[in-house]
Amino acid sequence: MTAASGDMALTGFRGRLSNAWSFAHRWKGRILFAFLDQGLYSSTNFVLTVLYAWWLPLDDFGRYVVVWTAVFFIEAVQNSMIIDSLPAIVSHHGRRNRGRIDVAAFWVVAAFGLVSSGLLLAAAGVLWALNSAYAMPVFVLALANPLQRMYLYFRRLCYIRDRQGVAAAAAAAYSVTLLAGAGALALFKMVSVGAVLALPGLAAAAAMAAILGAGIGRVTRIRAVNVKWLAVRIWNSGRWLAPAAVVSWLMSWGIFPLVAAFSGPGAAGIIRALQNLLTPIVQFNSALNLALLPRVADKVADHGDGYARRFALRATAGFAGLVLIYCATVLATAPLLLPLLYKKPEIAASASLLWPLSFGIIWEASRVAASMSLLATRRTRIVLTSRLIALGAFGGGGVVLGWTAGLTGVLWANAIATATGAAIVIVTALRPRPSAV
């Protein structure tokens, strides 16, 4: 090797090292604030779930869990139809004119919030005649719902604008408001299912105030044609994701109303308390998803589908590995954690149910990781197909295993079905897209 070629190699190495350092420096803040945002949001909900399990009778805690599943249903539809579609739409149509899309999205989300609250009010009227114990909590949820829908949109907007620090500040406002409100309810002995369901609406208002104060998401005048244009794009991108989200809800949160109907609200509360131990790692991966998806969409728009496949492989391995380590730790320490956290012998006696819950969460993390590349390339039909196949597997397996092993069998059937759907998504994400698609 000549001196000249050696100098060129050294210069090339220094250039690659400099690029790697610049990349790490740019992502350090993004990832840090994303973790802080999701960490505050999830840790607050984790703590409140433990506190509500302490403060509320087991049946009331179960009713809270059942009603709260409606929030996850609405949120799943909003995420799949609107929130998750926005990064790819912005990357392909509005990277230089994002303000107009932001305002149009505000009105789309506002309409979604009003419609979903109207459905909740109708459900409260029906429940008043059928089961009055659920009617008032659902009514309260309908009032808080529009604020929660709007906060979810503003939060994602922070990530689209690459302002993760603002999202973290909003999460801090959300956390402080929720914890202070819960503490006030406990101090004045006013803890009830309806009261705790009202708190997230107040917390969402505080979080949005922080985001608006940072200059993100301010509403300006916009032409109706822009709102219509965005609604069409959202429908084209999310029409397969929304029903897929409904199917996903049926297999995850939808199981709580079924358990409450057949085994009583206390059984639903037990499963939620166990699931709460596994929630932190799920939220950790959600933080990664929030930070990565807008940037992955940009990269795919610039570099094509090859980047999406490479990312799917790395993300699937990374997400699944993190969840595997966490779940193994929880399973090993559950005999000590459950009595310490919940102070209810019924919950501690059900520790074996953590095994199917952990298995399902590991596969769900893999599915979420692989789905990012599908969302970035706007291949969404397979997401619905995979969920429908998984739902079919859950229906068949749930009958057999539920008949032979009871609640444990139902949870294992759910976990196996989750693995089936995840495998389909992963294979699709790693396979080259046919040129005709």
C-alpha positions, 0 to 999 in steps of 0.5 A: 500500500502506498502512502497516498492510498494509506492517507486516503483510507485514513481520511475515509475512516475519519469521514465515516467516524465523523458521520457516525458521531453526527448521527449519534448526536442527532438521535441522542436528543430524539431518543432521550426525549422520546423515552422521557415522554413515554416514560412519564406517560407510562410510569404515571399510568402504571402507578395509578393502576397500582393505586386504584387497585389499592383504593377501589374494591376489586369489583370496582377496579374491574369495572374501571378496567372494563370501561377504560378498554373503550379508551383503548378501542377509540385510541386504536382506531384513531392511531391506525386511521389518522395518527400512524398515517400522518408521517408517511403523508407528510413525507410524501406530500408536505415536507415543505408545507407541513403547516397546512396539513397540521391544521387540516389534521386538527379538524379531522381529529376534532370530528373524530373526537366528537363522533366517538363521544357521541357513540359513548353517550349512546352507549351510556344511555343503553347501559343505564337500562341494562347495567347502571353501574357502568352507565355513569363511568361511560358518560364521564368518559364521553365528556373527557374523550375529545380532550384525550383525542386531541392530545394524542394528535398534538403529541404525535405532531411534536414527533413529526415536527422533530420536537420531542422535547416539547412532547416530553414537557407535555408528558410532564404536565400530563403526569403532574395533573393526573397524580395531583388529581388522584392524590386530591381524590384520595385525600378527600375520600372521593375515589370512585370509578367515574372520578378517576375516569375524569382525570385523564381529560384534565391531564390532556388539557394541561398537556395540550396547553404546554404544546400550544405554548411551545408554538406547535399546533396552533390553529389558523384559518384553512380552506375546507378543500384542504381538510377534504384532501387530507381526509381522502389521503388518510382514508386511502392510507388507513382504511385497512389499518382501522379494521385491523385495529378493531381486530387487535383490540378484540384480541387484547383489550376486548378480552376484559369485557368478556372476562367480566361478563363471564367471570365477574369484574373482579377477574378482569381486575386481576388480569389487568393488574398482572398485565400492568407489570408488563406494561413498562416495556411495551411503553418503552417500545412505543417510545421507540416507535414514536421517535422512529416512524416519522424518520423511517418514513422520510428515509424510505421516501428518499432511499426506497423499499430496500431501506424499509426491509433492512430496518424491519430486520433490525427493529424486529430483533431489537424490539423482541429482544428487549421484551424477552429480557424484561418478561423473563425478569418479571416472571422470575420476581413475580412471587415477590412483586405481586404481594408487595404491589397490590396487597390483594391475595387474589392477584398474587395467587394468579401469577401463573397467568403471566406466562401467556401474557408474556409470550403474547407481548413478545410477539406483539413487540415483533409485530409493531417493529415490523409494521413500521416498515409497512407503514412507511411504504404504505402497505397496510392491507396485509396488517388487516389480513394478519389480524383477521387470521389471528382472530380466527386462530384465537376464536378456534383456539379459545374454544378448545383451550378455554374448554379444557383449561379455563381462563388460562387456556383463553390467554394461551389461545390469545398469545398463540394467535398473536404470534400467528399474526405477527409472523405474517407481518414480519415475513411480509416486511422482510420480503421484497415488494412486487413491482406491480403493487 
